[in-house]
Amino acid sequence: MNRVAVNPEILQWAGQRAGLDMGDLLPKFPKLSDWFEGSLAPTLKQLEAFAHATHTPIGFFFLPKPPEVSLPIPDLRTMGGDARPVPSPDLLDTIYLCQQRQDWYRDYARLYHEEPIAWIGQGTVDADIVATAATLRQLMGLDLFQRQGVATWGEALRQLISLLEDSGVLVMISGIVGSNSHRKLSPEEFRGFALVDALAPVIFVNGADSKSAQMFTLVHELAHLWIGESGVSDSQVAGWPEIHVERWCNAVAAEILVPFDDIRARYRPDESLTDSMQRLARHFKVSTLVVLRRIYDLGEIERETLWQTHREELDRLRQLDTRGSGGGDFYRTLGARTSKRLVRAVIGSTLEGQTLFRDAFRLLGIKKSETFYRAVSEFGRG
């Protein structure tokens, strides 16, 4: 039986990078301890299976030592001030997939003579926050009074996604890698990222994060497109990132969703914090977490109260998310995680013979022709 000489350090590194310990891997690889000790080498078939299980390119195992793996775009995560960990295969594969979708859509846009989006990269991080927020609201057609008229902030989120897509942005919200439900993304690792491009700008939001956090992340990444800076973010509404651009994008996002002057006019000092959060969240159609941060910005609560209340409220909202979670309609989910704009473009291009069905399936994360033609009826031809 032919065995492959592999540095045991690389095997251990691959398991750790994938977030898998010995207990996770031993059922599939009974000789794993021997591999790690170097007393026995795996066969090529076993090594291929191990590469698949740890989501590691097979070529890595033929290197003399574990490789230095970095993100293909700027890493703007603060990770609470700690050293940033090696990016997981799930994060890397998600970025690579979104870059492939972006590359495809850029070519599509050129083929159909779409105009570049003029506002991408127009702003700077030295600009006034209030003025920037007002400009972005105007560009997106985000009418605060109209948003206050919708039933829930969840519907306000869907409305915002639609406005962004209408402006040319490919918005993708997913809690898994591609369409693989066994590879769940971790909000502890990242909350979203932006891929800047004048023809095919992408905003990806980690759908495994609480729904209440997704709107803030979405607008945070919009600010990244405005200043023309791609990057992976982990910012949360109650945080103070060490990186200047992240602090600025947080401030712009908060001002877009809840203008400072508006909340100052509507805040009631004699009202309890909980009641204020609930009332103002209903009015502005945002999560209570965004309102909480803005009440702090008003100077009405201390930072310690902000953090304690933020943790308690986040736990409550996560429980609500879990209680209301479910598989949902596949085709509605397809549009959310892949971008309705992209789905319609891929469908139209494929039916016209410009894109191979094989490539369309890869871009959309589907495997069957039946699923594709059902998507045609759901989304139209673009």
C-alpha positions in Angstrom: 0.0 0.0 0.0 1.5 3.3 -1.1 1.7 6.0 1.6 2.4 9.7 1.3 5.0 11.3 3.5 3.4 14.3 5.1 4.8 16.6 7.8 2.6 15.9 10.9 2.6 19.6 11.7 0.7 20.3 8.6 -1.9 17.6 9.5 -2.3 19.2 12.9 -2.4 22.7 11.5 -5.2 21.7 9.0 -7.4 20.3 11.7 -6.9 23.3 14.0 -7.5 25.7 11.1 -10.8 24.0 10.4 -11.8 24.2 14.0 -11.8 20.4 14.4 -10.1 18.5 17.3 -9.1 14.9 17.6 -12.5 13.9 18.8 -14.1 15.3 15.6 -11.7 13.6 13.2 -11.0 10.2 14.9 -14.3 8.5 13.8 -13.3 9.1 10.2 -9.6 8.6 10.6 -8.8 5.9 13.2 -5.1 6.1 12.6 -5.0 9.9 13.1 -2.9 9.7 16.3 -0.3 7.7 14.4 -0.3 10.3 11.6 0.1 13.2 14.1 3.0 11.4 15.8 4.6 10.6 12.5 4.8 6.9 13.1 2.5 6.2 10.2 1.8 8.0 7.0 -1.7 8.2 5.3 -2.4 6.7 1.9 -3.1 9.1 -0.9 -6.8 8.2 -0.7 -6.8 8.9 3.1 -5.0 12.1 2.6 -7.6 13.3 0.0 -10.4 12.4 2.4 -8.6 14.3 5.2 -8.2 17.3 2.9 -11.9 17.2 2.1 -12.8 16.9 5.8 -10.7 19.9 6.8 -11.4 22.0 3.7 -7.7 22.2 2.9 -6.2 22.3 -0.6 -4.5 19.0 -1.2 -1.3 20.7 -2.3 -0.8 22.2 1.1 0.0 18.7 2.5 3.1 18.4 0.2 4.7 21.5 1.6 7.6 21.2 4.1 5.8 23.2 6.8 2.4 24.8 7.3 1.9 27.7 4.9 1.2 31.3 5.9 -2.5 31.8 5.0 -3.9 35.3 4.7 -7.1 36.9 3.5 -7.2 38.1 -0.1 -8.6 41.4 1.1 -7.7 43.7 4.0 -8.3 42.3 7.4 -10.1 45.0 9.4 -11.2 42.8 12.3 -10.3 44.0 15.7 -11.0 40.7 17.5 -11.3 42.6 20.8 -7.7 43.8 20.6 -6.3 40.3 20.3 -4.0 39.0 17.6 -6.1 38.0 14.6 -6.3 34.2 14.2 -5.5 32.4 11.0 -8.6 32.8 8.8 -10.7 29.7 8.7 -11.4 27.7 5.5 -15.0 28.8 5.8 -14.2 32.5 5.7 -11.6 32.1 2.9 -13.9 30.0 0.8 -16.8 32.5 1.3 -14.6 35.3 0.1 -13.3 33.3 -2.9 -16.8 32.4 -3.9 -18.0 36.0 -3.7 -14.9 37.1 -5.7 -15.8 34.5 -8.4 -19.4 35.9 -8.5 -18.0 39.4 -8.7 -15.7 38.5 -11.6 -18.5 36.9 -13.5 -20.9 39.9 -12.9 -18.1 42.4 -13.9 -17.8 40.6 -17.3 -21.6 40.5 -17.6 -21.8 44.2 -16.9 -19.2 45.0 -19.5 -20.9 42.8 -22.1 -24.2 44.6 -21.6 -22.5 48.0 -21.4 -23.7 48.8 -17.9 -22.4 52.1 -16.6 -19.9 52.1 -13.6 -21.5 53.2 -10.3 -20.3 56.8 -9.9 -20.5 56.9 -6.1 -18.2 53.9 -5.4 -15.0 55.3 -3.9 -16.2 58.9 -3.9 -16.0 59.5 -0.2 -13.1 59.7 2.3 -12.8 58.8 6.0 -12.0 62.4 6.8 -15.4 63.6 5.7 -18.1 64.8 8.1 -20.1 61.9 9.4 -23.5 63.6 9.4 -23.0 65.0 5.9 -21.8 61.6 4.6 -24.8 59.8 6.1 -27.2 62.3 4.5 -25.5 61.9 1.1 -25.7 58.1 1.3 -29.4 58.1 2.3 -30.1 60.3 -0.7 -28.1 58.2 -3.1 -29.9 55.0 -1.9 -33.3 56.6 -1.9 -33.5 55.8 1.8 -36.5 57.9 3.0 -36.6 57.9 6.8 -40.3 58.8 6.9 -41.1 56.0 4.4 -39.1 53.5 6.4 -40.9 54.5 9.6 -44.1 53.5 7.9 -43.2 49.8 7.3 -44.5 47.2 9.7 -41.3 45.9 11.2 -37.5 46.6 11.2 -37.2 43.2 9.5 -39.2 44.5 6.6 -37.1 47.7 6.7 -34.0 45.6 6.3 -35.5 43.9 3.2 -36.4 47.3 1.9 -32.8 48.5 2.4 -31.5 45.4 0.6 -33.8 46.1 -2.3 -32.6 49.8 -2.5 -29.0 48.7 -2.5 -29.5 46.1 -5.3 -31.5 48.6 -7.3 -28.4 51.0 -7.1 -26.2 48.2 -8.5 -24.8 46.6 -5.4 -24.8 42.8 -5.1 -26.0 42.0 -1.6 -25.4 38.5 -0.3 -26.6 37.4 3.2 -25.8 33.9 4.2 -24.9 31.9 7.3 -23.2 29.0 5.4 -20.5 28.5 2.9 -22.1 28.5 -0.5 -25.0 26.1 -0.3 -23.3 23.7 2.1 -25.5 23.7 5.3 -22.9 21.6 7.1 -20.4 24.5 6.9 -21.8 27.2 9.1 -20.2 30.6 9.3 -19.2 32.0 12.7 -20.1 35.6 13.7 -17.3 35.4 16.2 -14.9 35.3 13.3 -16.4 38.0 11.1 -19.7 39.8 10.5 -19.4 40.9 6.9 -17.1 42.2 4.2 -17.2 44.5 1.2 -15.6 43.9 -2.2 -15.2 47.2 -4.0 -15.7 47.4 -7.7 -17.4 50.1 -9.8 -19.3 47.6 -12.0 -19.8 44.8 -9.5 -19.6 46.0 -5.9 -20.4 43.2 -3.3 -21.6 43.4 0.2 -21.6 40.1 2.2 -23.3 39.9 5.6 -22.8 36.9 7.8 -26.3 35.5 8.1 -25.4 33.4 11.1 -25.2 36.6 13.1 -28.3 37.8 14.9 -30.8 39.3 12.5 -30.8 42.4 14.7 -27.1 42.9 13.9 -27.4 42.3 10.1 -28.9 45.7 9.3 -26.0 47.5 11.0 -23.4 45.4 9.2 -25.1 46.0 5.9 -24.9 49.8 6.3 -21.4 49.5 7.7 -20.3 47.8 4.5 -22.1 50.3 2.4 -19.8 52.9 4.0 -16.8 50.8 2.9 -18.1 50.9 -0.7 -18.5 54.7 -0.4 -14.8 55.2 0.5 -13.7 52.5 -1.9 -12.0 50.3 0.7 -12.6 46.5 0.6 -12.2 44.6 3.8 -13.4 42.0 6.3 -15.1 43.5 9.4 -16.2 42.2 12.8 -17.6 45.5 14.0 -20.6 45.5 16.3 -22.8 48.5 17.0 -21.6 48.9 20.6 -17.9 48.6 19.8 -15.1 51.1 19.4 -12.8 49.5 16.9 -9.1 50.4 17.1 -8.9 50.8 13.3 -9.9 54.3 12.3 -11.8 53.3 9.2 -13.9 50.9 11.2 -14.8 53.5 13.8 -15.7 55.9 11.0 -17.9 53.3 9.2 -19.6 52.5 12.5 -20.4 56.1 13.1 -21.7 56.6 9.6 -23.9 53.5 9.8 -25.4 54.6 13.1 -26.1 58.1 11.7 -27.7 56.7 8.5 -30.1 54.4 10.5 -30.8 56.8 13.4 -29.9 60.4 12.8 -28.5 62.1 15.9 -30.8 65.1 15.8 -33.9 63.0 15.3 -33.2 60.7 18.3 -32.2 63.7 20.5 -35.6 65.3 19.7 -37.5 62.1 20.5 -35.6 60.9 23.6 -37.5 61.1 26.9 -35.2 61.4 29.9 -38.0 60.3 32.3 -38.6 57.0 30.4 -36.8 53.8 31.4 -34.0 52.6 29.2 -35.9 49.5 28.2 -39.0 51.4 27.3 -37.0 54.0 25.3 -35.2 51.3 23.4 -38.5 49.6 22.4 -40.3 52.8 21.5 -37.5 54.3 19.5 -36.7 51.0 17.7 -40.4 50.9 16.6 -40.2 54.5 15.4 -36.9 54.3 13.5 -37.5 50.6 12.4 -34.1 49.5 13.5 -33.0 47.0 16.1 -33.0 48.0 19.8 -29.2 47.5 19.7 -28.8 50.5 17.3 -31.1 52.6 19.5 -29.1 51.7 22.6 -25.9 52.9 21.0 -27.5 56.1 19.9 -28.8 56.7 23.5 -25.2 56.4 24.6 -24.1 58.8 21.9 -26.6 61.3 23.4 -24.7 61.0 26.7 -27.7 59.6 28.5 -26.0 56.4 29.8 -22.5 55.4 30.8 -20.3 53.0 28.8 -20.6 50.3 31.4 -24.4 50.5 31.2 -24.2 50.3 27.4 -22.1 47.1 27.5 -24.2 45.4 30.1 -27.5 46.3 28.4 -26.0 45.4 25.0 -25.1 41.9 26.2 -28.5 41.3 27.8 -30.4 42.6 24.8 -28.2 40.6 22.3 -29.0 37.4 24.3 -32.7 38.2 24.2 -32.7 38.9 20.4 -30.7 35.7 19.7 -33.3 33.7 21.5 -36.0 35.3 19.4 -34.0 34.5 16.2 -33.6 30.9 17.3 -37.3 30.6 18.1 -38.3 31.9 14.7 -35.7 30.2 12.7 -36.4 27.6 10.0 -35.3 26.3 6.7 -37.5 28.8 4.7 -38.3 28.7 1.0 -35.3 27.6 -1.0 -35.8 30.1 -3.8 -36.3 33.0 -1.4 -33.1 31.9 0.4 -31.3 31.7 -3.0 -32.1 35.3 -3.7 -30.9 36.4 -0.3 -27.7 34.5 -0.1 -26.7 34.9 -3.7 -28.1 38.4 -4.6 -31.3 38.6 -6.6 -29.5 40.9 -9.0 -26.9 38.2 -9.7 -29.4 35.4 -9.9 -31.4 37.1 -12.6 -28.3 38.0 -14.5 -26.9 34.4 -14.4 -30.3 33.0 -15.4 -30.6 35.4 -18.4 -27.1 34.9 -19.5 -27.4 31.1 -19.3 -30.6 30.9 -21.3 -29.1 33.1 -23.9 -26.1 30.7 -24.2 -23.5 33.2 -22.9 -22.9 31.2 -19.7 -22.5 27.4 -19.4 -25.0 25.6 -17.2 -22.0 24.2 -15.3 -20.8 27.7 -14.4 -24.3 28.9 -13.6 -24.8 26.0 -11.2 -21.5 26.8 -9.5 -22.3 30.5 -9.1 -25.8 29.8 -7.8 -24.9 26.8 -5.6 -27.4 24.5 -7.3 -26.9 20.9 -8.6 -29.9 20.0 -10.7 -31.4 21.3 -13.9 -34.8 21.0 -12.3 -33.8 23.5 -9.6 -32.4 25.9 -12.2 -35.6 25.9 -14.3 -37.6 26.4 -11.2 -35.4 29.4 -10.4 -36.2 30.7 -13.9 -39.9 30.7 -13.1 -39.3 32.3 -9.7 -36.8 35.1 -10.7 -37.5 35.6 -14.4 -34.8 36.0 -17.1 -33.2 39.1 -15.7 
